[in-house]
Amino acid sequence: MRRIMSSRVFLAVIVVVLGPSANVMSRQSAGDSTVGEIVKLDGRLDALIEPGVKIELLATGFEWSEGPLWIQDPGGGYLLFSDIPRNSVMKWKEGGRVSVFMKPSGYTGVADYGREPGSNGLALDLHGRIIFCEHGDRRLSILETDGGKRTLVDSFRGKRLNSPNDAAVKSNGDIYFTDPPYGLPEQHEDPRRELDFCGVYRLSSSGQLSLLTKEMTRPNGIAFSPDESVLYVAQSDPDDPIIKAFPVKRNGAVGRAKVLYDFKDLVRKYPGLPDGLKVDRHGNLFATGPGGVYVITPDGKLLGRIHTGKATANCAWGDDGSVLYITADDSLCRVKTKTKGANWKNP
């Protein structure tokens, strides 16, 4: 049995061990450094992002940043995000330095486990507990209020999951998640792989796991429309880089999907692939893809791009729900918008 240390001792040890080697640089004042640009392709973007707004660089020096998640607290809130290669969840707070929130975050084994052993996507359940998509331990887990982790699911019909990537929580408590092979040391060809497909799953609030679809070759980012009638899933396959829209049935299953947006021409121009995505209160998608975050209407029209110039992994709403935090390769950025996240609830 693995010994669990108290959070105070645990974090102190990790900061000492990781701090100097991580080479993380935090921007102490918002706006003192910027990256990229906002690229407007349709005038409707002005209603969502004020013309002239900059992309603020908050911190840099990570191996591969992913899974941003805003946590509300009486002190104003803070952002958590995964640094997958370092098997860590990091914490960023306004005006403060980046610190380690949790390590290990996704792999608790004793042997080397490839390039991306840590947690990937992070989410909150209906009780405010953090859900982890864990690469190395190949499971969906939850952080209980007493500080201990519990496995939610790690297998389907007796076979281990590939490596859960991202999750979206429905208003009834069901967790929808994707399971590509990116966390396996040899990915698709890894001999430890037990499932011969990459699934999109639903874990019901009662604990029942069901396969929604195995039609996607590399399912990745996942999010609901504001009314939860549509489930969006990004596919990070360089041969078929798309976002699909699945109608959600009354029983929680999904119907036949349509392709909402195809990035094929864009992957030739900019670094990266379709990855994480979020939805605003109007149903617009803020979807990471080649070189940044793409703003796409519910009917698939591209309004513009938050161009970071880097392979951009994921994004999340934070602060009062109008600030979009972005994990872009080795960096953490943010953009202030004129919209808010879907069904955003203030504390």
C-alpha positions, 0 to 999 in steps of 0.5 A: 500500500502506498503511503499518503503524506499530508498535503503540507509535507507533500507539497513542501517536498515537491517544491524543493525537488521540482522547483529549480529543475522546472525552470518555470517563469511566472509573470507577476503582473498581468499584461507585462508580456503578451504573445501572438494576436487575435485574428478576426475572420468574421465581424461577429467576433467583436461581440465576443472579444473586444478589438485590440485585446491582447493575449497575456503570457502568465507563465512559461517553462513547462514541458507540456501544459494541459487540462486548465481548471478554474477553482473558486475560493474565498480568496479570489480563485486560482487555476490548476493545470497539468504538466503531463511529462512532469507528472504534476498538477500546477497551481497559478494564482493572480499575483503569485508564483506558480507552485506544485499542487500535486505530484504524482498526478497521473502515474504512481508506478515505480518504473519509467512510463514514457514521455507523458505519464501525468494527468491530462484533463481536469474537471469538477464534479457536482460537489466541487471535487476534482476529477483527473484523467490519468495517463499512467495509471490509465484511470479516471479518479477523483480527489476526495474532500479529505485529500485522498484519491479514489478510482472512478473507473479504470477498465471497460468490460474487464480490459484496461482503458488506454489513457483517459484524456479529457472529461465533461460533467453533465448537469445530472452528474454523469461524466463523459470522457475520451480515451485515446492512447497518448498516455501509453509509452508507445501510444497506439502500438504499445503492447500494454494496450488491451482495447483495440479502439479509442472510445468515448464513454459515459460514466453515469452518476450511479457508476455504470460505464457505457461506450458511446462510440468507438468511431473516432480514431483519436478522440480528445477534447470534449464539451457540451452545448449549453443545453446539453443537447449536443456533445462536441468531441475533437479528434487529434488525428493528423489524417482526419483532424476534426470536431464532431457534434453528437446529438445527446439522447434522453437516456444519455447515449449519443446519436449519429454525429456530424462533422462540425469543423475540419482543420485539415488545411490548417494543420499544414500551416500551424503547429498542433492538432484539434485538442481541448475545447470549451463552449460559451453561454451562446453555444460558441466553441472555443476549440484549441487547434493548430496554432491557437484557439478557434472560435466557431459558431454552433453551426460550424462557422469560423469567426476567428482565432486566438493565435498563440503561434504554438501547439495549443492544448486546452482552455478553460473559463475562469475568474468571473467566467469571462476570462479564457485561460489557455495552455499552449505548449510550454506556456500559460496564457489568458484572454479577456472576453465579452462572453462567459462560459456555458452555464457559468455559476459565480460563487 
